[in-house]
Amino acid sequence: MKILITNDDGISAPGIGKLAKLASHYGEVYVVAPHHNNSAVGHGITMRRSLKSYSTLMEGTQLAVSIDGTPADCVKYATAHLKIIPDLVLSGINDERNVGTDVLYSGTVSGAIEANLCGYPAMAISTTDSNFDVVVTYLPEILNKLLERPLRSDTTININFPSLAHPKGVKITTVGISRYEEVYVEDSEGHRLSGPLLDIDQSEETDVKSIMKGYITISPLKFKLDDDEQINELKNIF
């Protein structure tokens, strides 16, 4: 199996090194990741300047390259320029969870979804409070089960780990709502967005509620923006 790994925390972040080492037990590992931290860049790509690339060394990899671009750039660059044709794309390990509507902002999840758009199956892997040990302990069993069946190239498996050393279990979840008590804190350079996550009323089967209760969450994500019901209503109007 040929595995491409990216992230949004940058190639020097501890999570990507741990993921590369773990993934090396499943096949050939190729890493293409941002040169610098690209957290919360969403699905942005670089169009108006050239990308620079930098070779590096990483344990367990056939190739490790960083580029001064976004996670989505990394997947495009790896497949279109470096001609890496992966059987699976892994994005992570992100140092904070990516659940609920945070997946819309997440560079980690966007890197995985970009793989889907390019025709490759993908998984996004995130933890809570930089708890990488729980990922190293529990992710292999999860991967073994997921890899028993054919992987779908139109779906990202979004996996999130809680801060607990011993999670309560694994839950297959829907995507919830991530809402924050948003405030802008003044600092020497201006104002920085901050504020805690709010525990709003929503289904216990969402990834947001489940990870709060100490479960590992697995949510399949599929790129679909149009609304079937509204399409039929608008067709009747026009």
N, C-alpha and C positions, 0 to 999 in steps of 0.2 A: 504494500500500500504506500502511495506517495501522499504525504501530508504537508500542506502549506499552513504556516502559522503566522498570524499577525496580532496586533493589539492596538490600544490607543494610548497606553501609558508610556510608550516609547521602548526602544530596544534595550535600554539599560535597566528597565524596571524588573524587579525580582520575579514577578508573576510569569513573564514570558519565558524566562530561563527554566523555571520549574515545569512549565507546560511542555517545552521542547524536550526536556529530559524524560518526562513521563511518556510523551508521544513516541519517542524513539523505540519503545518496546513494541510499537504497532507497525512500524515501517520506516521508510526514508523521510526525514524531516527537513523542510526548507523554511527558513524564516525570512520574511520581508516585513519590516515594521517601521513605524515613524522614527526619525532620528531624535525627535524631541517629543515631550508629552503632548498628546492631542485629545485629551479628555473632553467630552461634551461637544465635539465638533460635528456630531451628527453624520450625515451622508455627504458632506462636502467633498468636492474633488478640485484639483489644481488645474486651471485652464490658461491662466494669463502669465505664467512664467515657467521656466524649465525646472525640472526636478533634478536634484543632485543625489547621488547614491554613494554609500560608504560601506565597504566590506568590513566584516568583523568576525570574531571567532565565538562560537557558542557550543557548549557541550551537547553532544547528541545530534548535531545537525550536519547535513551534507553541504549546506550553504546558509550563510547568515548575512543579510544585507539590510541596511537602513536607508531610508530616503527622507528628504525634507518635505514630506507631504502627509496626507491624512491616511487613516486606515483603508478607506475606499481606494485611494491612490495606490496603496501598497498591493492590494489584490489585483488591480488593473495592471500595474507595473510587473508584478510577478508572472501573470499569465500571458500578457500581451508582449512584453519586452524580454523577460527572462525565459519565456516559453516553458514555464513550469505548469504541467497539466496535472493538477492534484486529483486524487480520489476523494479527498476530504480537506476542507479548510476549517481550522480551529482559530478562534479569536479570543485572546485572553492570556493569562488569567487576570481579569480586571481586579484592582485592589478594593473596589466597592461594588455592591450588588447593582444589577441592572434589571429592575423589575418594574411592572406597571408601565405607565406612559413615559417613564425615563428611557425606554428603549428608543423613543423618537430622537432623543438627544445623544444617545450613547454612540461614541465612535467604535466601541467594541462590538456592539450589535450591528452597527452599520457595515463594519468590515465583513461580518458574516453574511449579511444580506446582499452585499455587493457580490460575494461569491455566488449566491443564488442567481443574481442577475446575469452573471457571466456563465452560468450553467453548471455550477458545482455545488454539491451538498456541503452544509456548513453547520458548525456549532459555535455558540458564544458561551464563554465560561467566565463567571464572575463570583467573587466572594464578598464577605462583609467584614469591614474593619481590618483589611489586609490579613485575614485568617487563611493563609495559603496551606497550612498544615492539614486542615479539614479537606481541602480539595485533593491534595496528594494522597490522603488516606482513602477517600470515598469515590473519587472520579474513576479509577480503573474499573471498579465493578459496574459503574454506570455505563462506561464506554463498552465494556464487554457485552452488556445486554443490548445496547443500541446498535452495535456492529454485527449482531447476529442476523439482522434483517437488512434488505437492500436500502441504501440511503437515497433519499429523494433530493434531487437537485433544485427543487423549487421551495424548499423548506429549511429554515434555520431552527435548530434545537437550542433554545435559550435555557442554560443551566445556571442556577444561582445557589450559592451555599451560604448558610447562616453563620453567625459569629460563634456558635456553640462548637466545642470540641467534639461532642457526640450529638449530631442532629437527631431529631425525633423520628426521622424516616424520609422517604422520598414521596413527593406529591406531584401528580400531573395537574397543572393549573391553567386557568385562563389568565389573560393579561388584565390587571387591575388598573386603578387610577393612582398615580403618585402625585399627591398634592402637598405643598410645603407652606409653612408660614414665612412667606418670602419677605425679606428685608434687604436693603442695600446698606452695607456697613462702610462708613467713610474711612479711607486710609490715605496715605501720602500721595497716591496716584489717582485718587478719585473715589469711586464707589464700587464695592464688590458684593455680588449677590450671595446671600447666605440665608439661613433659617432652617429649622428642623422639619422633618417629615411629619405630617398630620395623620393621625389614625382616624380616617373618615369611615363612614358607614358604607361598606361594600361587601360583596359575597365572600364567604370564608374560603371559597374555592379559587380565589384569585392568588396570583403569585405574591402580591403585596401582603395580604393577610397571612398567607401560609409561611412566608419566610420570617415574618414577625413572630410567629409561634414556634420557630425553630426547625422548620422543615427545609430540606433541599427541594427546590422547585424546578420542574422541567416544563417548559411551555413551547410548543411548536409555533413558529411565526411564519406567516406566508404573506408575500407582498401582494396586497390587493387594496386599492384605494376607492374603487367605485362602489356605489350602493345599489344593489339589484332592485330593491323596492322603489327607490327614487327614479331609477332608469325607466321602469315600467310606467310609473306615474307620469313622467315627463314625456314619454312616447305617446301616451294618451292625450296629453295637452297639445303636443305639436304634430 
